[in-house]
Amino acid sequence: MMTPPTPSSLRDLLARERVEEEDAPPAPRRASRSPRRAASRSRSCRHASPPPPPLVRKKGEDAAAAEGGGGAVTAVVAVLAAYAGRFLKDAEFRSGLRDKCASCLAPASAAAAAEDTASGRAVLANLDLGIESIERLAADGAAPRDAKIRSLRNSIRLLSVVASLHSPRPGAAAGSRSSSTTCGVPNSHLAACAQLYLSVVYRMERNDRVAARHLLQVFADAPGLARRDLLPDLWDHVFLPHLLHLKVWFTKEVELVADWDADDRCRRMKSLQRLYNDHMDSGTAKFAMYYKEWLKSGADAPPVPSVPLPSMPGNIDACEKLSASVRRSSINRNLYNAVFGTTLELEDVKDAKLDDETELVLDVDVDVELNDNSVTWKPEKLVHSKMGLQEKHSRSRKEGAIPETAPTQRKSYSFRLFSCQGDISRNVINHPRTTKKEVVSVEKELDNDEVTMTLERAISVVSNSDNLRQCEDAVHEVARACSTLQGDPNLVNLLSCASFIQGLLEVTFTSKDNAVLESAILIMGKLVLGNEVIRQLVLNADPQLEVFLRLLRSNELFLKAAIVLYMMKPKAKQMLSLDWIPLVLHILECGDEVQSLSSVKCAPKIAAFYFLDQLLMGFDVDRNIENAKQMIALGGLDLLISRLEAGDARESRHCIALLTACIQADGSCRHYLADNLNKEPIVQLLVGNQKKASAAALNLLSELVCLNRTTKIVEFLKELKTSGCLNTMHILLVYLQQASLVQHPLAAVLLLQLDLLGDPLQYSLYREEAIDAMIAVLEHSSQSRKVQEQCARALLILAGRFSSSGEPIAEAWLLKRAGLDDSLSESFRRTEIFKDKSVRAEEEKVIEERLKKLALMLLNSGGKRFLMALSNCISDGIPSLSRSCLITITWMSSSLSPLRGCNDFQPLACSILAPKLLDSLSYDRVLEERVLASLSLLNVVRHPECMEKVFPLKKETIESLQDLAEVTWTAKELLFACCR
């Protein structure tokens, strides 16, 4: 039996997105359905073949994909390498991955674990050491380059030894492997974990192609482990589209045995589960090697592997098959139809027409109160299928059966075929004791039955016909029936057949008639409204939303199409095309007017906001950034700014979240936003009890204040302070008192910077509240990791030095001042270069004065409590927060140095901070922290009172300073002061 190849959706999709398609006309769409339906009719059992290829294919598509193999390879590498890259950016992801590996590497049994050997223990030790080394490097991004390279090479060596456990032995037969377990752990599991971390190593080295190959090898070594436990989300994204036919087969088989006896069902389920898992694992491994070979060969894609459906063991006799058929008939028909389509497999019955001379004679005994009349009905056209004309509820019954043969003259006992066109004036139908109200009710019921019959014929045409014109007419009929049968509970059941949904989407993709497309949109809106099962059916039938992309390109129908798609709530993984951003921006620009669709009224701009949220925040970090930059390039910032100013609170919340995503993707756009954005709508969101909206507004303001010129920061703060008729400082104070602890650091810093615009010598309630809140949150920072991150960010904002992209560079500036030029960050090297040296000097003078005022405010209002809070955070050793506290102490000590005429800071800081600064000079601290501590300590000991308290230094401290003196002058000065 020939098995059609499984869909290669990822390959085709990546090829389509990265390579420009040939200017070839699309192939006739409907003709492609005949072989598929013919194949489905000829199959001898339900296990025969996988499902059809993806819904939408174009002529020349495979050729274009082949010609664009290079671009597609790059895209495959990008998808896999981006997943490995999450390890470097997300600490929770690292921890979760470590836990998964630990659970996967547990021995199968205590006895197996006891059979360990010295070599086995060495293998496990190698794996642990390699993993720990990689995690340390990922967590400590500031490690020296040479040490990082040595550690990476050592990790590669350790992990390669473990990965080789599952490689074929030299000279062994193909497919054979080395010993199956090590210390009770399957070698395939050990190799898979090693390959996973090898992919991370090569991602650190920016060798994305090798990283992708190692990640694919995880699925080749242990496909079951990888897809179920280790990397299920990546498997869903890369491999599941190729293996959906197995999932559909398994679901159908489970449904068939649902009503069996418990023992029989249990036995059959075990067999089904085993077959399903074996084929899923085999298919995963095949496609992993397929992609890996493709990466090797470059543009020449290898043949797509075939993954056939399982064949059930042939131990089911005829009686059991018949029993299964009977059981299947007892399943809830409506639910089964909604998920799988028609419950019974149809015979090969072609669409047919009755000749004009054919008459369908119905002898209907209407009612005991009516005269017996034989009514003759002559339909002009009638499409038949094997299902025939189903019997509905009616008042008449006649014994007999509906023949299931080819279309011939036959009788129907369905009351819905009655034409109801008797001439009352001629008394053809008499109803002397029937009231007018009853007549209207009967006529309405008869009309509805006739509409239902027409609807069923139209559904059959859309589901089975290959004639596009017939299908277009049938779509119109279905749309009219939907309007006529509005509110009929059976309507959705009739339309929920999977074959009809597939056919409807194909007609929508192929037809060029806008009227047909509009009818299709109305039908889909009716289908997905409040029906989760059908919504999922439509999304599965069009997995990459190519049908809806075509509708969104229509100038007349894109707004209604957007609403229908919004009702289905697609996820980001289905929105991979590069066309989404421009299309969604067009919807946002034109989507003010409310559109009516079925019983739903919605403004398309709401749909646009949902789509943008998925596109900018629903992918991995790299793809989110790519989409945000595309939106910025297409003028999306101006569009969001106008929506923010003109929209309501809900629109403003969406706009703020999207603008923040744009800033995080391209930090340079914050300057444009700071100059052009109306601050009043943002401040308004801080008022009220909408916690998420308020937090988003505060986050955006904290991003906008990170400008690379102090004069620009002051200008922005002045505009924010006087935004409209609002008292921004009072609003921030109220928000600070009501918000959760995690919001306190940013709110306090913004309030403090606004207060800095005034006179620092005058008493200010806002200042006191802001500093008290900052001290309190520092004292409680150990309670929450999120609070620690927000505190660290707030302290860096206070330092007031940023690159053109908004990155904090206060540390790099202080290190440069201490003479450590080699460690300057790239962002610091790229900071704005002033052509006029006098402008640069003026800018430096402004920031120094501002920092001095700020340091005095912190010292006078916070005093000992503030310095103690900073000291305790350094002692706690929380990496990001302790570093930010050390930076804060360094710039405060520099701004309040005795060289600048300030003598109040040093005596207070000496007793509180000096012990912590001396500890930070030790060898186990990173170089940058040691330099910052030496600069701070030097600023403190310049005061005569402090010198006596700090000196003499311990021997270990002197040795550390001697080592540090090779890279910074601050250590030399401290040694000189110690010797005096």
N, C-alpha and C positions, 0 to 999 in steps of 0.2 A: 504494500500500500504506500503510495507516494504521500509524503508529508510536506505541506507548504513550509517554507522557511519562516522562522519566527521574525517578528518585526524588529528592525534595527533602529528603533526610534531615536536613541541618543546619537548614533552616528549620523543619521540623516539630518537630525535637528541641528547638530553642531556644524555640519557641512553647509546647511542652508543659512545659518546665521553668520558664518565667517566668510563665505564665498559668494560673490555676486552671481546670481542665477543667469543662465543663458536667456536671451530674448526669444524664446520659443513659445508658440501659442500653447495654451493648456490642452492636454489631451481630453477627448470626450469623456466626461466623468461617469456618466451612467453606464456606459458600455462595460466599464471595468467590473460591474457587479455580477454580470452573467456567469463568468467562470466560477466566482466564489459561491454563488447560490447553486450552480450546477454541482459543484463539489460537495456542498452540504447535502444535496438531495441524493447523491450517489453513495453516501457513506452507509456502511452496513450496520454500524453500531454507534453508540454515543461517545465512544473512546477514539474515534477514527482520526481526527485531525485537530490541530490547534485553531484558534480563532483567526479571523481574517486579518490582513495587514492593517496598518493604521488607516484611519478614515480618509484622509486627504492626501492624494498623491498627484503630482503633476508630470506631464510629459517631459522627458529629459531630466527628471530630478535625480535619478541614479547616476546619470552621466555627469551632471553638475557636481554631485557629491564626490565622484571619483576624481574629477579634475581638480576639485578643491581639497584634496586629501591633506595637503600641507597645512592649510588653515584649520581643518578639522582636527588634525593631530595636535596642533597648538591649543585648540579649545579643550580637547580631552585632557591634555596635560594641565591646563589651567584649572579645570574642575577638580581634579584629584589633588593637585598641589595646594589648592586653596583649602581643601579639607585638612590636609596635613599642617597647613599654616595656622589653623585654629589653635594648635598646640602651643604656639609661641605667644598668642595674644590673650588666651582665656585660661586663667588658673583653674576655674571649675572644670573646664574641659580636660585639663591635664590630670586633675585629681580623679575625675570620673573614669578616664581611660586607664589609669593605674589600677583602680578598683576592679574594673572589668577584667584586666589581664590577671590580677591576683585570683579572682574567682575562677577564671578559665584554667589556671595552672594548678588548681588543687588536685591532689592525687585521687585517682579513681576509687581507691579503697585503702584502708589502713595497712592491709597486707602488701599491697603494691608499693605503698610509701616506704615500708620497712625494707624492701628489696633494693635500697639505693646502694650506690657504689661511690668510690672516691671520684671517679670521672663524672658520674651523674651529678654529684653535689657541686662539682666544679662548673658544670654547664649551667646549673641554676644560679650559682654565684655570679657567673659571667653576665647572665641576663639581668640580674638585680643590679649589678654595678653599672652596666650600660644604661639601664633605665634611669637610675638615680643621677648619673652624670648628665644625661640629656635634660632631665627635669631641672637640675641646678642651673644649667646654661640658659634654659628658657626663662626661669624665674629671675635670673640676674642678667639683665640685658647690658649692664655696664661692665662686664668682665673684659679684661684686656684681650686684644685680638690674638696675640700669640698663645696665651693660655687657652683661649677658646678653640683655636685650631688644634692644639695638642689634645684637648679633651674630646673634640669631635672625632679625631682620628682614632683615639683609643676606644671610643664608643663603637665606631665602625668595626674595629678589630674584634671586640668582644661579641657584638651582636652577630657578626658574620659567622662566627664559630657556631652559635646556636642555630642560625638560619640554615646552616649546612646539614643539620640533623635530618631534614626531610628531603634532601636532594638525592637523586638516584646514585647508587654505588657504581663506581667504574667497573665496566665489564658486565654489569648486571643486566637482566632483561629489561626491556622498556617498561616503564611504569613501576618497577620495583623500587622499594625504599629501604633505608637502613632500619635498624631495630625499631619497633613500633612505639616503645615507651622509654622514658628516662625518669627514674624515681617515681614511677606510677603515673607520670604525666605523659599523655600522647605527644610524640615528637611533632606531629602536625600542629598541635597547639603551641608548643614552644617556638617552632619556626614561624608561625603566623604572628605571634607577639614580637618576635625579633624583627621580622620584615616590617611590621607596623612602625616600630621605633627607628628602623633604618630610613624609612620614608621621611620621618621627622628630621633626622640628621641631615639628609640631603636637601630638605627644604630650608634648613638653617643656612646651608651653604649656597642657597639660591640655584641649586641644580634641580629644577622642577621636573625635567624629563625622567631622571633617575628616581626621584622621589615618587613620581606617578607609577613607575614600573614596580617599585617595591610595594606600594600600596595595592596594586593589582595582584601581586604575588600572595598577599594575605588571603584573598578570595580563592586563589588557586590551591594553596596549601591546605586550608581548612575552611571550605565554603560554608559548611553548616554552622560552625562556630562564628564565622564572620558575619553571616547574615542574621543570625538569631541573637547573638550576645555581644559581639565585639563592635561591629560597625553597622548596625541595622539601618540607621538613617542614610548612610552613604549607599548601602545596598538598594534601598528603596529608590534612590535617585538615579543610580547608574544601571542596575541590573534588572530590577523589577519590570520595567517596560518591555524587556525582551521575554519575560517569563509569565506574563499576565494570563496567557492561555492555560497554563498549569493551574493557576489559582482559580480561574473560572471552572475548569474541569473538576477540581476538588470540591468546590462549593456545590456544584450540581450533584455530584455523587453523594455528598453528605445529605443533601436535601432528599435524595431518593430513598435513603435508608432511615429517614427520620421516624417513620412509623413502624419499623420492624420490631420484632421481639427483642428484648434486651440482650439476650445471648448472641443472637444472630447479628444484631447491630454492633455489638462490642467486637466480635470477630472481624466483621467487615471494616469497621473503622480502623482497627489495627493495621489491616492490609492496606487500606487507603492511605493512612498516615505514612506508612513505610514507603509506599510507592511515591507519594507526593514529595516527601523529604528527599528520597534518593534522586528523583528527577530534578528537583529544585537545586540540590547540591551539585549534581552533574552539570546542569545548565549554567549555574553560576561559575563553576570552574572553567567551562568551555568559553564563556564570554570574557572571563578574566584573561585567559590566554590569548583570546582573539584580540582584545585591546592591547595586550602587551606586545604581541607580534606586530600589530599595526604601528606601535610606537617605534619598534625596531626598524621597520621597513620604510618609515616616512610616509610618502604620499601614496604608496601602493597598498591599498587596503586588502587584507587577506579575505578569503571567502567567509561569508557569514555562517557561523555554525548552526546546525539544525538541532532543535530540541523537541522530539516528538512527544505526543501525549502517552501516558502509561497505558499498557494493556492489562486489564484485570485477568487474574487466573481463570482458566476455562473450566471451573468446577461448578458452574451454575447450570442446572438442568433447565429444561423448558418450563417445568412447573414453577421453579423459583423465579424465572424471568417473568412469567405471567403474574406471579404474586407481586413482584416488584412493580409491574405495570398497574396492578390494582391498587397497591399502596399509594402509588404516585397520584392516582386520581382522587385520593382523599385529601390531598394537600390543599390548603387554602388557595383557591385559584387566583384571586386578586393579588395576593402577596407574591405568589410565584410568578405571575405575569409581570408584576412590577419589577422583579429582579432579573428574570431570565427570559422573558418574552413568552411565546406560546408554550403551553404545557405539553402539548402533543406534537410530535414531529410530523410535518405535513408531507404528503406524497408529492410526486412531481406533477403538479396540476398547473397548467399554463393558464394565463389570463385568457378568457374567452368572451365572445359576444353572442347573444342570441340573435338569430336571424330576425329580420323585420316581421316575418310571417309568424314567428313563434308566439304563442299565447300562453300565459300562465293563468289557468282557471282556478279560482278559489271558491269552493263551496263552503260558505261560512254560515253557521247557525248563530246569528248575532245574539238574540236574547228571546226569552219566551214571550216578551211583550212586543217583539217586532215581527214583521212578516218574514217568512223564509224567502230569501232572494239569492240567486246565484249571480255573483258579480264577476265580470270578466275584466282582467287587467292586462294591458298590452304595453309593457315597457319597451322603450326604443333601444336602450342598451343596458346590459346587466353583466357585471363581472362576477364570475363564480370562483370559488376556491373549494378545497376539499372540506372545509368546515361547514360549507353549505349555509343555510339560513337557520339560525338558532331560534329555538322556541322561546318566546317571552311571555310575561304575564298577560293574560287576556281573559275575556269572559267565555270564550268558545274553546272547546276541546273536540278533537276528532281522532279516533284511533288510527294508528298507522305509524310508519317510520319514515324519516327523511333519507332518501337514498344518497350514498356517498360515491356516486359514479360520475362520469363525464357530464357536462351540462346538457340536460334534455328538458323536455316539458315535464314539470313536476308540480305537485301541490304543496303549498305551505300552510301550516296550521298556526302561523303567527299572525295575531290580530293586527300587528303593525303594518302588514302589507295591504290592508284595506284602504281603498282610495278615498272613501268618504265624500264622493261627489254625486250622491243621489239627488234627483230633482224633486224637491219637496212639493212643488206645485203639482207635479204629476202623481204624487203619492206613491213613488217607487218604494220609498222606505217610510212606513208609518210608525209614529210613536205617540199615540193619542194621550197616554198617561205620563209622558215625560215632560218635565218642566224645562223652561228655556235655560235656566242655570245648569241643569244636568246636560242639556244638549251642548252647551259651550264647553263644559268639562270634558264630555266624550270627544268632541271635535279636537280639543286641545291635546288630549291623550293620543288620539289617532295621528295628529300632525307630528307629535313628538316621536311616535313610533316610526313614522315614515322618515323623519330626519335621522333617527338612530340607524335605520337601515342604510340610508345614503352614506352616513358617516362610516359605517363598517365597510362598505364597498370602497370608499375613498382611502381608508386606512390600509386595506388590502393592496390597493394600487401603489401607494407610497412605499409599502413594505416590500413589494415583490417586483414591480414593473421596472423595465429598463428603458422605457420610453419617457424622455424628459418632459415632453408636452403633456402626456397623460398625468404624469406625477405633478406637474404644476397645476393642472386643473383640479386634481385631487386635493392638493394643499388648500386651494381656494374653498373647496367643498368642506374640508375639515374646519377651516376658519369660520365659515358661515354656521356650521353646526355648533361650534363652540359658543357663538353669540346666541343662537336659538336655545340651546340647552344650558344656558347660564344657571348655575346653581344645582344642576343635576348631579347627584353623587356618583352616578355610574359613568360620567363623562371621562373623568381622569382614569378610571379603570380601563376604559376602551383605548385610551391614548397611551397607556403606560407600557405597551408592548416594546421590547427592546428593538425588534426589527423595524418598527415604525419610527422610533427615535433615530435609529441609524439612517434610515431612508430619508427622513426629514432633514437631517443635517447634510446629507449628500446633495439633496435638491437645493438647499440653501447655499452650499458651496459652489454649485454648478450654474444655477439659474442666473440670468442677467435681467430678469423682469423685476423691477422694484416692487410691483404690486404683490408678486409671489413672495418676495423676501419679507415684505411687511406682514403678510399673512403668516409666514413661518415664524416671525418674531412673536406675533400675538399667540400662536399655538404654544411656543416654548414658554412664554410667560405664564400661560394658563397651566402648563404642566408642572413647572418648578415651584409654583406658588404654594408654600407651606408643605411641600412633599419632599422630604429629605432623600428618600430612596430614588425618586426620579431625578432629583438634582444630581445625585452621584452618578446615575446612569448616563446623563447627558455629558458630564465632565469626563467620564471614562471613555465615552464614544468619541470625544474630541480632546484627547489628552493635552495637546499643546495649543488648544483654542484657536486653531487655524481658521475654522469657520467664522468665529466671532471677530478675528482680525480682519477678515474680508468685509464683514458687516460694518465694522468700525471705520473702514476706509470709504464707506458710502456717504456722500454729502447729504443725502436725504434721510437716511435711516440710522446714522451713527448714534444719535441720542437715545432712541428707543432700544437699540441693541445694547447700549451701555447699561441701561436699567435692567434688562433681562440678565445680562452677565453679572451685574451686581447682586441680583436676587440669588444667583447660584454660589456666590462667595468663593470664587476660585482662589487658590493659594499661589504664592510666588513661584513655586516649582513648575507651574504650568505657564508662566509668563516669561519665557526665555528669549523671545524674539527681540531684536533691537528696535523694532517698530513700535513697541509699546509706549515708550516715553513720549514721542511726538503725538501719537494718537490720543493718549490720555490728557496731555496738555491742551489739545484741541477741544476735547470734551469739557475740560475745566473752564476754558475760555468762553464756550458757547452754552454752557449748561445751566443757565439761570432759570429758564422757563420750565415749570413743572410739566411733566409728561404723564399722560394717563395710559396705563397698560393693564388690561383686564380690570381687576378691582383695586389696582395699586396706583397711587399717585406719588411721584418722586421726582425731585430735581436731579438731572444727570450730574450736576457738580458733586453731589454726595457720592455717587458712584466713582467719580474721578478721584476724590480724596481717598476712597478705599483702595483703588488700584495703585495710587502713588505710595500709599502706606506699605503695600505689599512689595512694590518695586524697590523702594529705598530702604526698607527695614526687614524684609522677609527672607533675604538671601544670606549667604555668608558675607563676611566683612568686605572682601575684595569686590564681589559683584555689587553689593550695596553702594560702595564708593563709585564704581564704574557708572552705575545708573544715575547717581546724584550728579556726577560731573556732566553726564549727557544732558540732564535736565537744566543745569546751569548754562551750558553752552547754547541751549535752545531758547533761552530767555525765560526760564521758569521762575527765576527770582522776582522779576517784575510782576509776573502774574500772581505769585503768592503774596507779594506786598499789597497789590490792589485788592485781593480777596480778604486779606487781613484787615484792611481799613474799611471795607464795605460790608463784610459779613457779620453774622451773629457770633455768639460765644462759641458755638460748636464749630463753625468754620474757622474761627480764630485759633482754636485749640489745634485743629488739624494743620493749619498753616504754620503755627509755631513749631510743632513737632517736625514738619518737613524742612523748615528753614534751619533748624538745629542739625538735622541730618546733612544738609548741604554744607554747613559750616564744618562739620566733622569730616566730610569728604574732601573739601577744598577750603582750607583755612583762610586763604586770601580773600574769599568773598565776604568775610565779616566786615571789611572796610567799606565795601559798597553798601552793605546792609546798615551799618552804623550811620552812614551819611543819609540814606534814603528812607529808612524805615520809620514809620510813625510809632512813637513809643507809647502813646496813650492806650491803644487796645491791649498792649502787652501788660501794662500796669493794671488795667481793669480786671484782667484774669486773676490777679493776686487777691482780689476782693471776693469773698464768698466762701462756700464750703466745697467747691469742686477741687478736690485735692490733686487729682492728676493734672488738671488744667493749670492750677497754680504752680505746681512743681515744674511743668514744662515751660511756663513763662519765666520762672526764676532761672532755670537752666539756660534759656536763650539769652537773658540779660547777662548772666555770668560769662557766656561765650563772647558776647559783643563787646564787653569791656576789655578783652584781651587784645588790645591794639598795640602796634609796634612803636608808636610815638606817644610820649606822655602828654603832649599838647592835644593830641586827638582823644586820648582817654579823658582828659579834663573837659574837653568840648562835649563829648558824649554824655558824661555825667551831668553837666549843666543842663543839657536838653532833657535828660531823664528826670532831673529834679523839678523842672518846670513844665512837665508834659501836660498840656491842656489845662484844665481847671482842677486837676488832681494834686493832692499833697502826697507825693511819692514816698517821702520819708515816713509820714504817718502810716501810710498803707503798709510799708515794709515793717514798721514796728509792730503793728497789729498782726501781720502775718507771722512775724517772728515769735510772737507770744502764743499763737494758735497752732502753728505747724508742728509736724513731727520732728523728732530730734535729728533725723538725717538731713532735713532741710535747713537746720540752724546755721551751719558753717557758711554757706553761700549767702543766705539772707543777711547774716551779721556782717560779712565782708562788704556787701553792697551798701548796706546802711552806713557802715563806717567810712567808706569812700565818699559817699554823698555828704556826710558830716564834715569830711576833710575840706570840702569846698568853703566852709565857713571859717570862723576864727577859732583856732585850737585852744586859745587861752581862756575862752569863755566856757562856762558850764553848759553841757548839752545832755539832755535826757537820752536822746537817740544814741549818742556816743557811749554813755554808760551802759545802756541796755545791750548794745551790740557787743561791747567788750565782755560784759558779764556772760552773755550767751556763748561767746567764743570760748571763754575759759571753762564754762560748764560742759560744753560738748567735748573739749579736749580731755577733761577729767573723766568723762564717761566713754571715751572712744574705744576702750577695750571691749565694750559690749557688742559691737557690730562692725563687721568688715566694711559695710557700705558707709558707715559713719566715718571710719578711718580714711577711706578714699576721699570722701567729701572734705574732711578736715585738711588733708594733704593738698587738695586742689585749692581750697580757700586760702591757705597760707602762701601758696605760690602766686595766687592772684594779688595778694597783698604786696608781694615783692615788687610788682609793677613793671617788670621787664619781660617783653615778649618778642618773638620773631615776627616776620611779615606774615607767616602762616598761623600765628597765634600760639605757638608753643612757648612755654615758660623757659627763659634763658637766664634767670637770675643766678643760678648755680654756675653756668658757664662764664658769666661776667665776673663773678667773685673769684673763680679759679684763675681766670686770666689776670685779674688784679694781683693774685698771689704768685703769679709767674708760671702757672701750669698751663702752657699753651698747647701741649700735645694732646690733651684730653678734650679740647673744645668740640662740642657737638657740631654736626653738620648744619643744623638749623641756626646756630650762632654764627657760623662762618658766612651764611647767606643773608644775614640781617642787612637792613637797608644801609647803603653806603652814601653818606652825604657828600655831594659834590663841593659844597661850600663848607670849609672847616669851621667857619664862624657859626654856621647853623648847627653843626654837630656839637660845638662847645656850648651853645645856648641850650640845646636839647638836654645835654648832660647836666647843665646847671639846674634846669627846671626839675629833672627827676631827682637830683640829689637833695634839693630843697624840700621836695614833696616827701621823700623818704624820711628826712629828718623830722618834719612835722608829724608824720605818721608814727615814728618811733617814740617821740615825746608823748603823743596821745596814749599809746599802748603802755608806756612806762608810768605815766601819771595816773591813768584810770585803772590799769590792770595791776601794776606794781608787782609785788612779790608773788601774788597768786598766778599771774600770767607766766612769769618766768618759771615758777614751780611746775605749772602744767606742761610747759615745753620740756623741762628737764625730765619729768616722769615719762613723757612719751618717748624721749630718747632712750631711757632706761628699759622701756618695754621691748625695744628692739623690733617694732613693726616696720618692715623695710621702707615703704613709701612714706609713712607718717614721720618716722624718726629722721629721715633725710630732709623732709620739708621743714621740720622743727629746727634742725641744725642750720639749714639755709637761713631761716628767719633770725636765729640768734646771730649769725654771721653778719647779715646786712644791718641789723639793729646795732651791733657793737661797732660796726664801721661808721654808721651814721652818727652815733653818739660817742665817738672816740674823743679822748682828751685833746687830740690834735685839732678837733673842730670846736674846742671850747666847752665840751660837755663833761662834767665830772660826777653826775648823779647816778649814772647807769652802772659804773664799774664796781663800787662797793657792794651794791645790792646783788649784782650778777656774780661777784667773786665767790661768795659763800654758797650760792645755789647752783651755779653752772660750772664752776671750775672743776670739780671732781668728775663730772660727766664729760667735759672737754678733754681732760687728761686721759680718761678711759678710751675716748675716741681716737687717741693717737696710737693705740696699740697696733701690733703687726697684723692682727686678724681682721682689721677693718680694711675696706677698700681704699684705694689711694685718694680718691676724691674726698671722702669723708675725713681722712687724716689731714688733708690740706685745709679744708674748711675749719676743722677744729683748731689747727695751729694758728690760722688767721684770727679766729675769734679769741683765742687765749692771748695772743699778742696784743689785741686791742684792750683786753681786760687788765693785763699786767702793766700797761703803760701808766696806770694810776699808782702812785706811791704806796697807798695802803694795801693794794692787792698784791704787790710784788712780794711783800713779806709773808703773805698767807699762802702763796703758790710755791715759792722757792724755799728750800732746795727741792729739786726734782728727784724722783726715784731713778735708780740705775736703768731699769727697763725703759723708762720714759726718755732718758737721755740717749740711749742706744737707738730708740725709734726716731728721735729727732735728728740724730746724726745720719741715719739712713734717709730720712725725708729731706735733709738739707741739700741733697743732690738735685732735687727737682723744684724746690720752692725756697724763696728768700725768707719766708716767715719762720721756717724752722731755724735758719741761721740766726735770725734776730732773737729768737727765744733762747738759743744756746748761749748767745753773747750776753743776754740779760741774766742768765742763770750763773754765768761765770763772774759777773761783776761783784 
